Amino acid sequence: MSWAPVGRLVLVEWIDSNSAHGWHQADDMLATVKGSLLCKSVGWLLLDGHDRIALVPNLAETGSVGDALTIPKLAVVSMTELPLPT
């Protein structure tokens, strides 16, 4: 296969939002909203904009990409470039 990915392969650590639906006891709800919000995603960096990044985990030999994830830059904790597989 002789095709190049769209951008750098990266691991992004980011903070997500959280919600709980319905009625719960206050202690149960507090435990839910105090839970970890840290997420990790791996993909090719499709966009590195001033206020957001976009990752795509799926690439096709034809140049198509699939399943984009957009993350606000305010939510990004770290971004690490990964070595490309050989």
C-alpha positions in Angstrom: 0.0 0.0 0.0 1.5 3.4 -1.0 -0.6 6.1 0.5 0.0 8.8 3.1 -2.2 9.5 6.1 -3.9 12.9 6.3 -1.8 14.2 9.2 0.2 13.3 12.2 -0.8 10.2 14.3 -1.5 11.5 17.8 -2.7 10.5 21.3 -4.9 13.2 22.8 -5.9 13.4 26.4 -9.0 15.6 27.0 -11.7 16.4 29.5 -15.2 15.5 28.5 -18.5 16.8 29.9 -20.7 14.7 32.0 -24.5 14.5 32.7 -26.9 12.3 34.6 -30.5 11.9 33.6 -33.6 11.3 35.8 -34.1 11.3 39.5 -31.4 10.0 41.9 -30.5 10.3 45.5 -28.3 13.3 46.1 -25.3 11.2 47.2 -25.6 9.0 44.1 -25.8 12.0 41.9 -22.8 13.6 43.6 -20.7 10.4 43.0 -21.7 10.4 39.3 -20.7 14.1 38.7 -17.5 13.7 40.7 -16.3 10.8 38.5 -13.4 11.1 36.1 -13.9 13.0 32.9 -10.5 12.3 31.4 -10.6 10.6 28.0 -7.9 9.4 25.6 -8.3 9.3 21.8 -5.9 8.1 19.1 -6.2 9.2 15.5 -4.8 11.2 12.6 -4.9 14.9 13.1 -7.3 16.1 10.4 -7.6 19.7 11.7 -5.5 21.7 14.1 -7.6 24.9 14.3 -7.4 27.9 16.6 -10.3 26.6 18.8 -10.6 22.9 18.0 -8.9 19.8 16.8 -10.4 17.0 14.7 -9.1 13.4 14.7 -10.0 10.6 12.3 -9.2 7.0 13.5 -10.1 5.4 10.1 -8.3 6.0 6.8 -8.9 4.2 3.5 -6.4 3.7 0.7 -8.6 5.8 -1.5 -8.0 8.9 0.6 -11.4 8.6 2.4 -11.5 9.2 6.2 -14.1 8.0 8.7 -15.5 8.8 12.1 -14.2 12.3 12.8 -14.0 13.4 16.5 -13.9 17.2 17.1 -12.5 18.3 20.5 -12.5 21.9 21.7 -8.9 23.0 22.4 -10.0 24.2 25.9 -10.7 20.6 26.7 -7.3 19.2 25.5 -4.9 18.3 28.3 -2.1 16.9 26.1 -1.4 15.8 22.6 1.5 13.4 21.9 2.7 12.5 18.4 2.9 8.7 17.9 5.3 6.9 15.6 3.7 5.7 12.4 3.5 1.9 12.1 5.8 0.4 9.6 
